[in-house]
Amino acid sequence: MENNQNFEEIKERFSAADIDGKIEIYTTVRGLTVDQYKELLRMFPIKYLDRLEKAMG
């Protein structure tokens, strides 16, 4: 249950962040499930995916 609460907080921070903030959160948060990462990715603006890929690469 605590993990879900933490994820809700992460989602809120992710949603409110600018592009650089979203990239930082996506690339530094650990311990999420694949589905949770996918959920964050759905909230990421598609036109900036190249920047996210570079940050992850």
C-alpha positions as CSV (number, residue, x, y, z in Angstrom):
1,M,0.0,0.0,0.0
2,E,2.8,2.4,0.9
3,N,4.3,1.9,-2.6
4,N,1.0,3.1,-4.2
5,Q,1.0,6.2,-2.0
6,N,4.5,6.9,-3.0
7,F,3.7,6.4,-6.6
8,E,0.7,8.8,-6.3
9,E,3.1,11.4,-5.0
10,I,5.6,10.7,-7.8
11,K,2.8,11.1,-10.3
12,E,1.7,14.4,-8.9
13,R,5.3,15.7,-9.0
14,F,5.7,14.4,-12.5
15,S,2.5,16.0,-13.7
16,A,3.4,19.4,-12.3
17,A,7.1,19.3,-13.5
18,D,8.4,21.0,-16.6
19,I,10.1,18.8,-19.3
20,D,13.5,18.8,-17.6
21,G,11.8,17.9,-14.3
22,K,9.8,15.1,-15.9
23,I,13.0,13.7,-17.4
24,E,14.9,13.9,-14.1
25,I,12.0,12.2,-12.2
26,Y,11.7,9.4,-14.9
27,T,15.4,8.7,-15.0
28,T,16.2,8.9,-11.2
29,V,13.2,7.3,-9.5
30,R,13.9,3.6,-8.6
31,G,11.7,0.7,-7.6
32,L,8.7,1.4,-9.8
33,T,7.0,-1.5,-11.6
34,V,7.0,-1.6,-15.4
35,D,3.3,-0.5,-15.4
36,Q,4.1,2.5,-13.2
37,Y,6.9,3.6,-15.6
38,K,4.5,3.1,-18.5
39,E,1.9,5.3,-16.7
40,L,4.4,8.1,-16.3
41,L,5.4,7.7,-19.9
42,R,1.8,8.2,-21.0
43,M,1.9,11.6,-19.2
44,F,5.1,12.6,-21.0
45,P,4.7,15.0,-24.0
46,I,5.5,12.9,-27.1
47,K,7.3,15.7,-28.9
48,Y,10.0,15.6,-26.2
49,L,10.6,11.8,-26.3
50,D,13.9,12.3,-28.1
51,R,15.2,14.3,-25.0
52,L,14.0,11.5,-22.7
53,E,15.7,8.9,-24.8
54,K,19.0,10.8,-24.8
55,A,18.8,11.2,-21.0
56,M,18.3,7.5,-20.6
57,G,20.9,6.5,-23.1
